[in-house]
Amino acid sequence: MDGEAATSSGLGLPDYTSGVSFHDQADLPETEDFQAGLYVAESPQPQEAEAMSLGRLSDKSSTSETSLGEERATDEGGVPVDKNSLRSGDSSQDLKQSEGSEEEEEEEEGCLVLEEEGGEQVEVTGASELTLSDTVLSMETVVASGSGGDGEEEEEPLPEQSEGKEQKILLDTACKMVRWLSAKLGPTVASRHVARNLLRLLTSCYVGPTRQQFTVSSGESPPLSAGNIYQKRPVLGDIVSGPVLSCLLHIAHLYGEPVLTYQYLPYISYLVAPGSTLGPSRLNSRKEAGLLAAVTLTQKIIVYLSDTTLMDILPRISHEVLLPVLGFLTSLVTGFPSGAQARTVLCMKTISLIALICLRIGQEMVQQHLSEPVATFFQVFSQLHELRHQDLNLDPTCRSEGQLPEVAFSDGQQRLVDPTLLDELQKVFTLEMAYTIYVPFSCLLGDIIRKIIPNHELVGELAGLYLESISPSSCNPAIVEPTVPSTSPEWDPQGGGCPQDDGHSGTFGSVLVGNRIQIPTDSQPENPGPLGPISGLGGGTLSSGNEDNALKQDLPRSTHGLSGNWLAYWQYEIGVSQQDAHFHFHQIRLQSFPGHSGAVKCVAPLSSEDFFLSGSKDRTVRLWPLYNYGDGTSETAPRLIYAQHRKSVFYVGQLEAPQHVVSCDGAVHVWDPFTGKTLRTVEPVDSRVPLTAVAVMPAPHTSITMASSDSTLRFVDCRKPGLQHEFRLGGGLNPGLVRALAVSPSGRSVVAGFSSGFMVLLDTRTGLVLRGWPAHEGDILQIKAVEGSVLVSSSSDHSLTVWKELEQKPTHHYKSASDPIHTFDLYGSEVVTGTVANKIGVCSLLEPPCQATTKLSSENFRGTLTSLALLPTKRHLLLGSDNGVIRLLA
């Protein structure tokens, strides 16, 4: 797969390896259960059965770090842009560093700017890349192929149509892969690596004038004011963004409402925040698209928020989302790169968003929380009305100095005005727009419109002029008092009728969900206006029409929803800078794994970090799932128990190339983690000379290295019978028993640690002993090999030492004051250590000796620490104890 991905990307072909094609699925053997792991339901609603979205054991397609999609944006021409837009941001403060660089590049190159936080390049390899941008950007082809004549397509399929079908298959596969990854990686990794890149990709869906055109599905073009008020006419960007929104909502379905409020909403606030480095009269294309994406995503969020949560965050939505958006929308000095079209689309989306919130919360709450945004929206009509009667010709001196005139308005305030933008503003805030705003809001607000909108009479008069222009016999909506109720929940766009307040305003405990202001299909105007059709978002392949028209939908309760300790840890993790390479241990208990009846001797996570193995004195090896569940106090049962050992199990590991498990109790057992079936057993040559240490070779090797009590090192290939190699390590010396083995990441060397403290380095290609030296004064307890020919060893003499393979003196030497470090694991350039006193320490391989130590509390960990393993991608710790319980801590 990796090779194919690299080849296809190098030739510029569609990257079908970003998902799993249907042919690959058909050819899978029956023994490999991928149908539940890779292919989830079409609906973004996750199935409660864990097997549907998570798989029974989805380790065959390991993805420890996911980089979603090389983000490209096209501005009509489809020119690919720099890959640095992929880099994951760390927080809102980090994200805002890109504003200046975006503006400079846009001036120099005149093309779309996708500069992201920090401005650094991101290296994305073909093997680890999941390309979504190609599929999302090609949605225009899909839409075009789906909107043509059906009869002609059946008679003679065109190359463009077949290409559209391929793109549909690719898009569907990519979306399924993203959903599967979101469940497989867990909440923290999915939020940090998947959701963040999807949010960036959402902005790219609206970049360029082409993406901001209203969709046209037929020759008819009803006016802006027609249609459902809170689901206005879609633009092409809405159709392109449909799969991205679907994946974002799937993550929210998996992990609950906190994803919406703690991750999506802060990112929306960042998108709409005024840039400190942008000039007062200029937006760039990326910022313009970000405003459209932010309003679209906010509307989706509002639908899925509960009533309590919506009221809690309503002040934030008003001040951090609505007011900044309205600041750009109604600005008299800020122009849009795409001109009046982009401002019109943003205006329509903002109307829909405010109307949706009004329908959710009711009139009283609108007056309390949304008075300022609604009044700001209506005020722009008064400002433009006054500017029409003033002469704003700039003096040539002022024009050269970049100064803008200040105009005094009737409200007593003076505002800067750019005369060059008046034409753009007048194209947007037309009589039709006044009608589009006035009629629904007069119906939604009733008497409150007089209190919160000072200029409602002027806007009503403008709406009346629009009605007279299209139908002189129509009544003036300004004359129809909004306080007089009607008997229908629908309104006629040409009659100016208003729906009745039925006494159920908002969704708080109501049976009837709000006021639905929409136009029936039989009352569409025969000769609609020239501004495009109403097709609804259902035509944009987002979801069904009923779901799109809903005021409120409940997020399903997932078994993996965030709560308690999981929620607290997730909130901390999404705010941590991704440039932070240090391991931070906060002693947050996330999950418990009881089941062993004896002490846990060894713990080993699988490479995908969604399952782990444990070996115990009770002569069993257990396979456990690592998916988040509960609030930190829940207990998880093992997925599989291997009970073929006859003695205490002291080693367990994964042979990564063939995906087999290797465990040892004096004899080596190789077995299948999917079925629990024993594949091979390697007994010691002499029963009086048992095996004392085992290690597995890294991929692509398939060998197992074993050390016996007679200081002999043997290699066994699990694909072949018999021994592969056999080497004597002791020579003429008597170094004692081999206590620990470690294989270098390249597989070229093996180091053995003896009970006397002696260490031997062996070249696996030649069988020659490269080096033997007295490393410690006591037993070697554990050895790890690191990239760069670095070895880390711990001993019963209370020391932890870092070595270079062929250097005589150690690089670093750590000394534990009280207890020996009997177990440790590596995280990048750091070592996480554990002692029998239940102390967890973190020290560096590169810096001078300095160790931070944390004592495990009895509330989070009971018993004596016997084994430790670290999940490097998820940054969790697995701690085994002598009472048979394993705990997951962060």
N, C-alpha and C positions, 0 to 999 in steps of 0.2 A: 504493500500500500504506500509506504513512504517513497519508494522509487517511482511508482506511478504518479504520485502527487508531484514530485519534483519534475518529472518529464512533462507532465501536462502543463504545469505552470511555466516551464521554460519555453514551450512551444506556443504559449498564448492560448491554449485550448481551455474550454470550460473545466473547472476543477471539480470533477465528479467525485474525487476522493475525499472531499470535505464531508460527505455523508456516506451512507452505504447504499449502493444501487440495488435495484430490485433483482438483478441477475445474481449479485452477490448473496442476497438473502435466499434465493432459490437453491443455490449450490451448497448451503451450509449443511454439514452432517447432522444427523438426527441427535447425536450426543451433545451437540453444542446448542444450548438453549438461548438463542439470541432473539427469538421472536418477542419475548417479553422485555428484553433489555433495550432493544434499539428502536422498535416501532411502537410508538404510543398512539393513542386515539387522535383523530383529527381535531376534536374539540380541545380548546385550551384548558378545559376543566380536567384536572387530574383524577385518575381513578383511585379510589380508596385502597384497593388492593396494591400492596407495595410492589408486587411482581410486575404490575402493568407499567409503571414508570421507572422503576429502579432495577428490575431484573433480579433474577435469583443470585447470579454471580457474574456481574458484567465486567470481569477483569480482563477479558480477551482484547478489549480495545482500550488500553490504558491511556489516560490523558491526565497527567499530573499538573500540567500548566496549559491553559487554553488561551490562545490568542485569536480573538474573533475577528476575522475578516480584515482584509486590507481595504481601508475605507477610502473609496474614491467618490468624487462628486463631479457631475458634468453640468456645464452651463451651455445648453443647446448643442454644443459641439461634441460633447462626450470625451473631453481631454482628461486622462488620468492625472491625479494629483498626488502629492507627496505622501509617503506612508507614515509620516510622523503623527498623523491624526489618530493612529491606533493606540497610542500610549495611554495607559490607564491613568486617570487622575487620582490624586490623593485626597483632596478636599476642595471645598469651594475656593479657599485661598490659593491653592496651587493652580486651580483651573484658570483663575483670572490673570495669570501671568502671560497668557497668550495674546491678549488683546492688541498690544503694541506691535508684535511681530506679524499678526495677521494684516494689520493696516499697511505696514511697510511693504509686505510682499504683494499685496493687492495693487499698490501704486506702481511697483516696479514691473510686475509681470502682467497685470491686467487680467488675471484669471482667477479662478476660485481658490480660496485660501483655506486649507484644512490644518492650520497650525494648531496644535493642542498644547497642553500644559508643559511649561518648561522648555518647549521648542526642541527637544532632543529627538533623534531618529530612533526608530524601533527596529530591531532585527527580528524578522519573522521568517522562520524556516518553513519550507513546504510541508515537512512532516507534521508539524504541530499547528498548522494554520487551518482555521475553519473559515472559508471565504464566503461571506454573506453579501459583500458589496456587489460582486458581479451579478448575483442572482437578483438582488433588490433593484439594481440599476437597469436590469433587463426586463423589468416588469412592464415597461412601455410596450415591448414586443408582445408580451402576453396579453395585455389589454387590447392591442391592435388586432391580434389574431382572434380574440374572443368576441370582438364586436362586428366582425364582417358578416356577409350573408351566409347563412347556413347551407343553402342549396348549392352555391358555387363551390364551397369548401368540399362538399361531399363528391362533387363531380370531378374536380381537378385540384388536388391539394398542391399548394404553392410551396416553394422552399421556405418562404418567410413563415408560413403557417406551421410547417414541420419544426422549424427552429423554435417557434413559440411553444409547441408542445414539449420540446426538450427542456426549455427554460422552466416550464411549469413543473416538470418532473424534478428538475434540479432544485427549484425553489421549495417544493414540498419536502424533498429529502433533507435539505439544509435546515428547514424549520423543525423537522422531527429530530434531527441530530442535536440541535440547540436545546430543545426541550428535554431530550434524554440526558444531555450533559448537565443541564441545570439541576436535575434530580440526582445525578450520579456524583457530582462534585460537592454537593452539600451547600448550605446557605451562605457561608462566608466566602468560599471560592467562587460560587456562582455569582454572588453580588459583586465581588471585586473584579472578576475577569470577564464574566459573560454579560451581566446587566450593564456594567459601565460602558462596554463597547456597543451594546445595543442602543443605549441612550445616545451615543455619538452618531451611530448610524441613522437614528431617527432624524437628526438634524440634516444629514446629507440627503434625505429623501425629499426635502423641500428647497434645495439649492437650485437656483436658476429660474429664469422666466417661464421655461417650458413646464416645470413642475407646479407652477402657480396659476395655470390656466384651468378654468372650470371644465369638467369633463363633458363631452358631447356624445350622447348615445343615439340621437336621432336628429331629424331636421328641426324639431320644435325647440324653442328657447324661452321658457317661462321667465318671468322677472325675478329679481333678487328676492322680492318679498314673499314669493310663493314657497310652500313647503313647510315642513315641521320646524318650528322656531328654534329648537335646541338641537336639531340635526340638520343643519343647512347643507346646501349643495356642495359636494366634494370637488376638490381639485385633483389633478393627476398625482400630486404628492401624497394625497390621502390614500390613493390606491397603491402607490409604491410602498408606502409606510405600513400597509396592512399586515404583512408578515412580521415586521419588526414589532409592531404593537401587540400582535398575537403572542409572540415569544415573551415580551415584557410582562404581559398579563398572566402568562403561564407561570412565570417565576413568582408573581404575587399569589397566584392560586396555590402554589406549592408551599410557600413559607408565610403566607398570611398578610394581614393589613399593614404590619410595620414596614414591609418593603415599599408600600405606596407612600407612607408618611415620612419615613426616615431616610429613604434613598431617592425615590423619584421626585418628591416635592422639593427637597433641597437642590437637586440638579435643575429643576425647572426654575427655581429662584435664581440660580446662577445664569441660566440662559437669558432671562429677561432683565437682569440687573444692568443698569447703565454702565458702560465701560468707562473706566477712568482715563484711558489713553485715547479714546475715540473723540474726534472733534465734535462740537455741538451740532454741526450741520451735516453729519455724514454717518451712514451705516455701511458696513461691508456685507457682502453676499452671505457670508456665514452667519452673521448676527441676524440678518433678515430671516434666513431660514430657521434659525434657532427660535425666533419669536413665534413663527407658525407652528413649529414642532412643540413648543412649550404649551401653547394654548390647546393644541390637539390632545396632548397627553394629559393635561389637566382635566379636560372634559371626560376622558376615560376614567381618570382617578375618582372624580366626583361621583360617578355612577356606582362605583364599588365601595365607597366609604359608608360606614354605618352612620346613623343619625348622630350618635354621641360623638364619634370621632370627627364628623364634619363640623359640628358646632365648636369642638375644641380647637380645630385648626382654621376655622373660618377667618379669624383676624389675620392669621399668617397669609392665607390665600389672598385676602383683600390687599394687604400692604406689600407683600413680597411678589405677588403675581399680577393681580389685576391692575393696580395703580402703575407699576412700571410699564406694563404693556400699553395701557392707555396713554402713558407719557410719550411713548414713541408714536402711537397711533394718531394722537391729536396734536403732536408737536408742530409748531409753526416754523421751526428752524431745522428740523431733521428730515432729510430726504431719504427715500428708499431707493436702493440700486435698481430695482426692477420697476420703479415708478408707481403709477397709480394702481396697476394691477395687484401688486403685492400688498399695498395698503388696503385695497378693497377686500382682498381675501382675508387679511388679518382682521379687518373690521367685521366681516361676516362671522368669522370664527369667534371673535370676542362677544358679539351679540348672542351667539348660541350658548357660549359658556355662562355668561351672566344670567341669561334666561333660565338655563338649567339649574343654576344655584338658587334663583328666585323660586322656581317650582319646588325645589327640595325643601327650602327652609321656611317659606311662607312670608306674608306681607310684613308682619311685625318684626321678624328677624332681619328682613331686608332694610327696613328703616333704621334698625339699630347698627347693622354691620356693613351694609353695602351702599349707604347713602352717598358717600364720597365718590366711589367709582362710577355709579350711575349718573350722578350730577356732572362729573367730569366728561363722561361720554356725550351727554346732551349739550354741554357748554360749547363744544367746538362749532356747532351750527350758529350760535349767536356770535362767536368771534368772526367766523367767515362772513356772516351777514354784515357786521360792522366794517370789516375790511373792504368790502365791495364799494363802500362810499368814501374811502380814503385814498389819497394819492401817495403811493409808496415808491416812487422813482428814486433810486439811490443816486446820491451825488457821486461823480466819478472818483473823487478823493476817498470817500468812504468805501467805495467798491474795491479800490486798490489796496486799502488798508485792511480789508476783510471785516469791516465793522457793519453791523446790522442795525437797522433803525428800531427804536423802541416806540411802541404804540400804546396809547392809553385807551383802555376799554371801559365799557360802562360799569363794570363791577369795581372800578377804582384802581385796578392793577395795571402796571405797565409790563408789557411782554415784548421780547425780541421777535421780529418777524423777518423772514427771508422772502422777499417779493418773488424770487424765482420759483418758490414752492407753491405759490397761490394757485397756479393752474392745476398742479397735481392734486392739491387738496380739494379744489372745486370739482374735479373729476370723480373724486371719491365720495364726498359728502354732498350728494345730489339730492334732488327732490325725491327720487326713488329710495335713496338710503334713509331719508327722513321718514318716509312712509314705513319702510321696513323696520325702523326702530320704534316709531311712535305707537303704532297700533298694538303690537304685542305687549309692550311695556305698559301702556295705558290699561290694558286688560289685566295684566299681572299685578299691577300695583294699586289700581283702584284710586281711592282718595289720597293715598300716600304720594301719588305722583305730584300733587300740588305742594307737598311739604318738602320733598327732597329734590325736585327738579324745578328751579326757578323759571327756566325758559321753556316750560312745556307748551305754553300757548304758541310760541313762535314755531316750534317744531311741528305742532299740530297744524298750523297754517301751511307750512311747507308741504306736509303730507297731503293736505287738501288740494294744493296746487298740482301735486302729482296725479291725484285722482281725476282732477279736471282735465289734465293733459291727455290722459289715456281714455277717459270716458266722461264727457262733459255732464252726463246725467247722474253721475255717481254723487253720493252725499259726501260732505266734508267730514273726515274723522274728527276734526277739532270740534265739530258741533255735537257729535255723539258723546255725551258725557260718559266717561269711564265708570262713573258711580252707578249708572243705570244698568242693572244686570239683564242679560239676555237668557234665553233658555237652551242655547246650544253650546257645547264645548268647542265648536269649530267656528272659524271666521272666514269670511269671503275676502280675498285680497283686493277685490274691486268694490266691495260694498262697505268695507270699513267696520263690519260688525265686531262686537267684542264678546268673548265668552263670559258666562256667568260665574261669579264666585259661589261655588256650591257649598261653601262652608268647610271644605276639606283642603285648605291651602297648605301645601307642603306634604312631606311624607312621614311626619311624626305621628305614628299611631293611626293613620288614615287608612280606610278601606279603599277609597278611590285615590289613586296615587297622583295627587296634584292636578293642575289644569293642563290639559293636553291641547295645545294650540296647533292645529294642523289642518291641511286642506284635503278634502276627500277627492278621490280619483274622478268622480263624476262632475266635479265643479271646476276642473282645470280650464283656464281661458282658452278660447279657440285660437286666438292670435297672440301668443305670449310675446314678451319683449325680446330683445336681441342679445341677452347676456348669458344664454346657456340653459341647459336642461336641469331638471331635478331628478336625479337618479337615486339618491339616498346612498348612504355608505354601504348598504347591503350589496349594491352593485360593484363595490370596490373590493369584494372578496374578503372583507374584514370578518363578518359574521352574519348571522341571520338578521332579517329586518326587525323581528321582534326584540332581539337583544339590543340592536342599535337604538331603537326608539324607547327603551326603558329608561325611566327616571332613576331607578335604583335597582341594583342587583347585589345579591349577597355573595360574598366570597365563600366558596365551600370550605368546610372545616377539614383540613388535611391532617393526616397523622404526623406530618413533618412541619406543622405550623410552629412558628417561633414563640416561645413563652419562657418565663422564668430565667434561669441561668443562660439558656441558649440565646434568648433575646438580648440579655445584657452583654454577652460576649460578642454577638453579631453586631450590635451597635458600636462596640469598641473597635471591632475589626474593620468595618467599612470606613472608619475615620482615620485609620493608620496609614501613613504614607507608604506607598509601594516601594519607595527607595530605602525604607528602613530594613536593613539586612540583619537586624539583631532579633534574637529570640527572647520574647518577654513572657515570663511565667507569672500568671495572676492567681493561680490556685482556684480556678472556677471549675466546679464539678459539673460535667456535662452528661455523663452516663455511667452506668454500672453494668458489669457483666459477671454475674454469679453463676456458678455451675460446677466448677472443679471441686472435688472433695479433698484434694491435697494441695500443697504449695505450688504456685505457678513458677516453673523453672525458666521459661523462655516465652517471649512475645515477639511476633514478627508480622508487621503489616504487609499486605500485598502491594504490588507496585502502583496499583490504581488508587489505593488508600480508601476503598469502599468496603473492604473486608480485612480482617486480620486473623492470624493463627496464634494459638497458645498451646504450650506443652506443659504437663504437670506431673507431679509425683503419683497422681492417681492412674497413670499409664494411659492417658487419653490425650488426643490432640483435638482441639475444637476450633471450628471456623465460625467467626462472629461477624455480623453486619455492622457497619460503621455509620449508617444513616442516622441523622438526628431524629430524636423522638422524645417527646415529653418536655418537662421543664428543668431537667437536670437531676431529678430524683428517681427517674424511671429505671427499670432494670430490663435488660435485653437478653433474650434466649439465644443460644447458639443455632446457627443454621445447619451445621453438620458436625457429627461426633465420629472421630476415627478411633476405634478401640481395639486395634490389632496388635498393639505393643504388649510386651510381657513384663517390662520393667519401667522404671521411672524415665520419662522423656526429658532429656536435657538439651536437645536442639530441635528447632523447627525452622524451616526457611522455604522460600519459593525458588524453584529452578525456572527462571523467567522465560527462557527460549521456548521450551515445550509446555510451559504453564503447568508444571507438576509441583507437588509439595514433597519436600524431603524432611523426614523426621528421624531421630535417632534415640535409641535407648540402650546402646551397646551394639545394636544392629541397625542398619539403615533401611528405612522403608520409603519407597517412592510410590505415591498414590495420586489419584485424580481428585482435585478439590470439587469437581462438579458432581461426581457420583460417589465419592468415598471408596472407590475400588482400588485395591492394592495392585500396582503395576509391576513392582519388582521389590525383592528383599535381598539385601547384601549382608550376609553373615560374616563375622570375623573369621579369618583363616584358621585360627586356633581359639577355641572357647576360653582358654586361659589367658588369651591376649585380646581383651575387648577393645572396642573403639572408644577413644576418649575425647575426640574433637572432630567436628565435621564443618565443612564450608562448601558453598555452591559457587560455581563459576558464573561470571556475568554473561549476559547475552552478547553475541550469538552462540557462545559455548553451551554445551549440554552435559558437561562433566561435573562430577561430585568428587571433592577431595576429602580423604578420611585419614585421620592419624590414629594409630593404635598405641597401646601401652608399651610396645617395644620400640618406640621412636621411629616407626616406619610410616611413610606417607604414601598413600595409594590413591590412584585416580580411576574412576569408574565412569564410563559413558553410558547414560541411561538408555541409549538406543541400541547398545550392543551387549552381548553377554561377556562375562569375564572381566578381568582387570585391564585397564588401559596402560598405566604406568605404575611403577613401584620404586620408591627412593628411600634410602636410609638417611636419617637426619642426624643421628647422634655421633656418627663416626667413631673415633676412639674415646670420646668423652662419655660421661654418664650424666646427662643434663636432667634426667628425671622423666616424668610423664609429660606428654604434650597436653597442655591445659586449654589452649586456644589456637584457632587458625583464622587467618584473614587473607582474602584474595584481593589483589589490586583491581581497581575499576576496569583496567584494560585486560585483565586476565593473564598478564605476562609474568607475574611473580606471586608467590605465596609465602607468608611469614608465619612461623610457628613459635608459640611461646610455651616455655617449659615450667615445670613446678619449681625449678631451681632459680628462676629469674632469667634464664638464658633465652635468647631469641635467635632464630635462624631464618635467613632470607634465601628462598629457592627460586631459580629461573624455571618456569614451567615449560619453556620451549626446549631447553637443553638438559634439564635435570641437574644442573650444576648449582652448588651452594655458593651464592654470591657473597654472603657475609654471615658470620656468627659472632655474637657479642653478649657479654653479661649486661643486660639492660636494667635489671632490678635486683634487689636483695631478697625478695620474697617470691611467692608464687605469682605467675602471670594470671590475672583474672580475666582479662578481656583485651582483644586487639581489634582495631579498625584500620582499614587502609583507605586513603583519601587520594583524590586526583593530585597530580604533581609529585608522585613518589613520596608521599607523606604517610607516616605510620603513627598511630596513637595507641598507647598501651597503658593499662592500669595494673597495679600489683597490690598484694597484701601488705607491702611495706608503706602503705598510705600515699603512694605517689601516682601521679598521672603524667606521662612523659610523651612529648611530641618529637618524632625523629624524621630525618631525611633518610631514605633507604641506604645510601652509600656514604653517609657522613658519620664520623665517629662520635661526635658530641651531639647531645640532644638540642633541638631548637628551643623548646620550652620545657620547664619542669615545674609541676604543681604538687604541693604537699598538703594532704588533708590533715587537719590538726587532730581529729579524734578517731575517725573511722576510715577504713580503706574504701576506695571507690570500686565497688564490685560490679557496677553496671553503668554504662554510658552509651550515648548515641550522638550522632553528628548532625548539625544544622548549618549548612554552608561552611563558614570559617569558624564556627563555634562548636564547643563540646558541651552537651547537657549531661550532667553526672548525677548519680544516685548512690546513697550509702544506706547501710543497715539502720542508721539512726533516723531514717525517713527524711533526709535532707536532699533537696534538689539544688544543684549548682549549675551555673553557666559561666564558662571561661572561653577565651579566644585562642585560636591557633596562631594568630599573627601578632597580637600585641603582647606586651610584657605580662607576666603572671598577675592576674587580677580576677577573682572569682566572686560572683554574687550568689549567695546561698539563701534558700528559703526552706523553712521547716514546715513539713506537711502537717496540717491540723488534723486532729482526730475526727472532726466532722466530715472532712473531705476524703480521708484515707485512714482505714483501720488495718491493724496488723503491721507486719514488717515488710519493707520493700524488698522484693526478690529479683525483679526484672523491670526493665524500662525500654520503651521503644518510642521513637518520635515520628510523627507524620509531617514531613517537611512542607508539603503544599498546604495542608490545612492548619499547620502549626499547633497541633495537639500532642499531648503526651499520653501514652498508654502505660499504666503502672500496675504490675502484678504484685500480689502479696502472698504471704505464707498461709493465709486462710482460704485461698482459692478464688478470691474475688479480684477482678481486674477493673480498674476505674479509668475513665477518660477524663482528663483534666486539661485546662488551657491556661 
